[in-house]
Amino acid sequence: MKYEHTIKIFSLEDLERKGIVTHPHKNIVFACRPEGTCEVHDIGLEQMENLSVLFNEMGNKSWELVQLVFHESGIISFWRRGIQELP
């Protein structure tokens, strides 16, 4: 099977508009080290549901999430979906 790929970046502002709270005292908390690696430290149930809605928007368009990376400016997501091969 052949695939097409896309990368979608959700900035902190995009996440806030979608109802995902990124403030450290309110729910989703991820920290980035100076060398660039980031980790999720805490995420509330409501925020997991909001992230699911965000990812399902892409899934409903037949995109499959391949990888998710938290970055100091937001979330970078890598997606793929199958494409029909010509006979």
N, C-alpha and C positions, 0 to 999 in steps of 0.2 A: 504494500500500500504506500502511496505517496502522500506527503503532508505539505500543507502550507503552514507557515509560522508567523506569529506576531508577538510583539512586546508591548505591554500596556503599563504605563506608569501612572500610579494613583498618587498625586501629590498630597501633602497634608491638607491642603485646602479642598481638594477633591473628596478626601475622606470625610472631612467635616461636613461638606455639603450633602453627603450620602448618609449622614447621621452617625458616623463613626467618630467617637470622641477620642482625640489623641492627647488630651491634657493628662499629665501624669497622675493627678489626683482624682480623675474622673473615670478611667477605665483602661483603655489600651495603653500599655507602657512598653516601649522598646528603647533600648539604649544602644548607642553607637560609640565604639572606641575610636580614638584618634587615627588608628591605622585603617579604619573604614568598616570593620566587622560590626554587625548589629545583631542583637538578640531580643526576643520577646520575653519580658519579665512577668507581665500580668495582663490578662485580658478577661473582661467580664462576660457573662453569658449573653447579655444584650448586645455587646459588641461583636461576639462570635456570630450571632444571628444577623447583624447588619453586614458583616463581611460575607456571610453566606449569600445574602441577597445580591451583593455586589458581584460575587463570582458566578452566581447563577445567571446573571444577565449575559455574561459571556457564554456560559454553558448552554443557554437556550438558543444561542446562535451556532451551536455545534462545536464550540471551542473547548478543548481539554486543557486544564491547567497542568503545566509541566513542572514549573518551579516558581517559587515565591521567595523574594528577597526583600528584607526590610532594610531600608536605607535612611539616612538622617533626613532626607527630604520627602520620604514617603515609602510607598511599596512599589517594587518593580515585579511584574508578573510576566511569565513566559508561557505562551499558549500555542497549541497546534490543533489542526483539524484535518481529517482525511479529505483528499480530493480524488475525484474520479479519474482513473487512467483511461486514456483513449485506447480502443481495441487495436 
